[in-house]
Amino acid sequence: MIKSITLSAFLCFILLGATAQTLPMPPEIAKAYANGTRSMNGKPGKNYWQNHGRYNISVTVNPPVNTVKGVEQISYKNNSPKTLDSLNMKLIMNVHSARSASASSAAIQVDEFEINGAKAAWDNAKATTTNYMVALVKPLAPHDSVKLNIKWHYELSKGRGREGVIDSTSFYLAYFYPRVAVYDDYKGWDVQPHTGGLEFYNDFNDYTLNVTVPKNFIVWATGTLQNADKVLQPAAAKRLEASMTSDSTVHIATANDLAAKNITAQNPTNTWTWTANNVSDMAVGISDHYDWDAASVIVDKATHRRTSVQAAFPDASEDFHHSVQFSRFALDWFSNNWPGVPYPFPKMTAYQGFADMEYPMMVNDSHTKDLGFAEMVQDHEIAHTYFPFYMGINESRYAFMDEGWATTYELLIGTVEKGKKAADDFYKQFRINRWTHGPHAKEMPIITPSNEVTFGGGNNAYGKPSLSYLALKDMLGDALFKKALHNYMDNWHGKHPIPWDYFNSMNSGSGKNLNWFFNNWFFTPSYVDLAIEKVEKSGGDYKIAIKNIGGFASPFDLTVTYSNGTVSTVHQKPSVWKQDQKNATVTVKALSDIKSVSLDGGVFVDANDKDNIWPAEPAASGK
C-alpha cells in the first residue's frame, strides 16, 4: 500500500505528472532518492544498502505423511542505518490458514524459538497470517547481526497450488521455512500480506539446506548437491556426474531403475545437502517414482561455463521427456540473445507439479499433451531467472517488473522456436486479445502498485508492460535497447530495483531522455487504439492523419496501395507520438493517386481495427 497517500490521490498525482512530462514519485520513493540510497543516473546511490541472511535449514519429510518438520539457524545482518527493535518474520505458508476450517493446522507451527541463544516468545495463536513481528530484547544496531534458532512443522497443502502434495509420494516444498522479511530503504519492513495471488519479495541470502527422506526417495532442490556420493548408489552418481558435461540427455533414473530400487543409497533415510549463495529462496521436489533426466549447456561462451539442466517427472508424461532439451535451448538462447546475459546460476531443474511457477534454479510446471505449449510455459518460467531472481524485484508490489519481461522473452524466443507468425499469433491470442478487445473505461496505469490494482491486474502485470518493453525496443533499435537494458541489469542485479531505477537506467544507458515514453506507458490509463482519420494530398505528397484514441505510444505499419498498382509499407516507431500523443501525421510520396491505406500494429493489437482502413467501410464510419 502507498504510504501517506490514498490510491485515488496517487492516480491523480501521476496523471498530473504525466501531463507535465515528468516522472512523479510517491513520497516514500522520493525520500529514498533524497537520502541517497538511489540515484537519478540509474545506479544504486552512494548510501544504498540491503540486509543479508545466512540460513542453515534442515527439514525431514516422510511420505506419504505430509508433515514437514524443520529446524533452522538464521544469522541476519542489519546493514541499514536504522536500529531495529523488532524483526518481521514472513510465514508464507500461512496463506493456507485462511482457507482452512482449522487455521492452526494449516499454519506453520513454531515449536521452539530462540534469539541469540535465549528462549524467546512466539505465540502460534497469533502467528496465523503471513507476517509476524518479533520483538528484540536487545535492539539490532546498524552493522550488527542477530542469530535466530527456530524449530517448526506444518502440513503440506493438498490443492493444486504452487507447492504441496503432487501425489501420495511426490511433494513440492516451496516457501516452507520461516524467514526474515525484507527491510528496505523506501518502505522499511515488507508487511504486505500474502493472499495467494501476488508473488514475492525476498532478500538475497546464503543457504545450506539438508533434506532427510526415506530411502528410494530422490530430492531435487535449488543449489548444488554436496553429497551425491552418499545419497546415490555409485552408478547413479556416475551418471549424474557425466551429465554435467553432456549435451545429450542422460537418464539418471528411469522407471526400470526406480522399480529395481538401484538409485538411492539403501539406508533407512538419506539426508541430501544443498548449498546456494546469494539467492532469494530455496525450493525442493521429492518423489520415489519420478524419472530423472539431466544434461548441461554452455551458458557463457567466454569462459565455457556450463550449467546443469535437470528434469523430474512421471514416466508417462511425454512432454517432460523433452524438458531437458527444451531447457538447454532456452538457457543458451537467453544467455546469448535476449537478455543476452549468461545464465547466472549452476543449475536449472524442471519438476512436474501443478503450478507453472518459477523458483530460483527450479520451475514447477504442469503436464500437457501439447508440446508447443509445454515449451512455451517452460521458456516463460525459466525467463524469470533474470526477473526476479537475478534482479531482486518486489513482485508483490511491482509485478510488471518481472512478469512483463518474462512475457516479452516468451515471445522473442518463441519467434525462433515456432517462426514469427506462429509466435505473434500465440502472443496475441494468449496475452493481448482479451485485454485489448475488453472494456477500457476502468483502465489503470501500469505503475499502480499491484496490490492496489482493482481492474485488469493480470493485464497490468503481463501484456501491457510487455508491449511497453517491445515498443521501446522498436523505438531504440535492438543494439541501443540492449545497451540500455544491460546498463539496468548491471546496475541492479543482486539488489532491489524499483520502477524508477529501470526508468533512470534506461535513460542513462541509452543516452536519451525517455521520460515522455515512460510517462505515456506507465503513468496513464491508456490502451492501444489507433485510427486513420484522413488522407489528403499536399503537393507531391500525401498526408495521412492518425488519431491515437487509446493513448499508448505504439508502433504501427501503414500499407499504401496506389492506383498504378504499387504497394508500399512504411513503419512508424513510437517516437512518432513524442510531440503529440493524440495525433500524428505520416507523409508519403504521391507515386500516383492513393487507392487505399491500411494500418496494422502487429502484436500491438488495436481495440477497434475497423477504422484502420481508408477509405472507411460504411459500417466502420461511426467510431
C-alpha positions, 0 to 999 in steps of 0.5 A: 500500500502507498504510504501517506497517500490514498490510491485515488490521490496517487492516480491523480498525482501521476496523471498530473505528472504525466501531463507535465512530462515528468516522472512523479514519485510517491513520497516514500520513493522520493525520500529514498532518492533524497537520502541517497540510497538511489540515484537519478543516473540509474545506479544504486546511490552512494548510501544504498544498502540491503540486509543479508541472511545466512540460513542453515535449514534442515527439514525431514519429510516422510511420505506419504505423511505430509508433515514437514518438520524443520529446524533452522539457524538464521544469522541476519545482518542489519546493514541499514542505518536504522536500529531495529527493535523488532524483526518481521518474520514472513510465514508464507505458508500461512496463506493456507490458514485462511482457507482452512476450517482449522487455521492452526493446522494449516499454519506453520507451527513454531515449536521452539524459538530462540534469539541469540541463544535465549528462549524467546516468545512466539505465540502460534495463536497469533502467528496465523497470517503471513507476517509476524513481528518479533520483538528484540530484547536487545535492539539490532544496531546498524552493522550488527547481526542477530542469530535466530534458532527456530524449530517448526512443522506444518502440513503440506497443502493438498490443492493444486497450488504452487507447492504441496502434495503432487501425489501420495509420494511426490511433494513440492516444498516451496516457501516452507521455512520461516524467514526474515522479511525484507527491510528496505530503504523506501518502505522499511519492513515488507508487511504486505500480506500474502493472499495467494495471488501476488508473488514475492519479495525476498532478500538475497541470502546464503543457504545450506539446506539438508533434506532427510527422506526415506530411502528410494526417495530422490530430492531435487532442490535449488543449489548444488548437491554436496553429497551425491556420493552418499545419497546415490548408489555409485552408478547413479552418481556416475551418471549424474556426474557425466551429465554435467558435461553432456549435451545429450540427455542422460537418464539418471533414473528411469522407471526400470531403475526406480522399480529395481530400487538401484538409485538411492543409497539403501539406508533407512533415510538419506539426508541430501545437502544443498548449498546456494549463495546469494539467492532469494529462496530455496525450493525442493521436489521429492518423489520415489517414482519420478524419472530423472533426466539431466544434461548441461549447456554452455551458458557463457561462451567466454569462459565455457561455463556450463550449467546443469539442466535437470528434469523430474517427472512421471514416466508417462508424461511425454512432454517432460521427456523433452524438458531437458532439451527444451531447457538447454535451448532456452538457457543458451538462447537467453544467455546469448540473445535476449537478455543476452546475459549468461545464465547466472546460476549452476543449475536449472531443474524442471519438476512436474507439479501443478503450478507453472511457477518459477523458483530460483534454479527450479520451475514447477510446471504442469503436464500437457499433451501439447508440446508447443505449449509445454515449451512455451510455459517452460521458456516463460518460467525459466525467463524469470531467472533474470526477473526476479531472481537475478534482479531482486524485484518486489513482485508483490508490489511491482509485478510488471517488473518481472512478469512483463519481461518474462512475457516479452522473452516468451515471445522473442524466443518463441519467434525462433522456436515456432517462426514469427507468425506462429509466435505473434499469433500465440502472443496475441491470442494468449496475452493481448486479445482479451485485454485489448478487445475488453472494456477500457473505461476502468483502465489503470496505469501500469505503475499502480502498485499491484496490490492496489490494482482493482481492474485488469491486474493480470493485464497490468502485470503481463501484456501491457508492460510487455508491449511497453518493453517491445515498443521501446525496443522498436523505438531504440533499435535492438543494439541501443535497447540492449545497451540500455537494458544491460546498463539496468541489469548491471546496475541492479542485479543482486539488489532491489530495483524499483520502477524508477531505477529501470526508468533512470537506467534506461535513460542513462544507458541509452543516452536519451531522455525517455521520460515522455515514453515512460510517462505515456506507458506507465503513468496513464490509463491508456490502451492501444487504439489507433485510427486513420482519420484522413488522407489528403494530398499536399503537393507531391505528397500525401498526408495521412492523419492518425488519431491515437484514441487509446493513448499508448505510444505504439508502433504501427505499419501503414500499407499504401496501395496506389492506383498504378498498382504499387504497394508500399509499407512504411513503419512508424516507431513510437517516437512518432507520438513524442510531440503529440500523443493524440495525433500524428501525421505520416507523409508519403510520396504521391507515386500516383493517386492513393487507392487505399491505406491500411494500418496494422500494429502487429502484436500491438493489437488495436481495440477497434481495427475497423477504422484502420482502413481508408477509405472507411467501410460504411459500417466502420464510419461511426467510431 
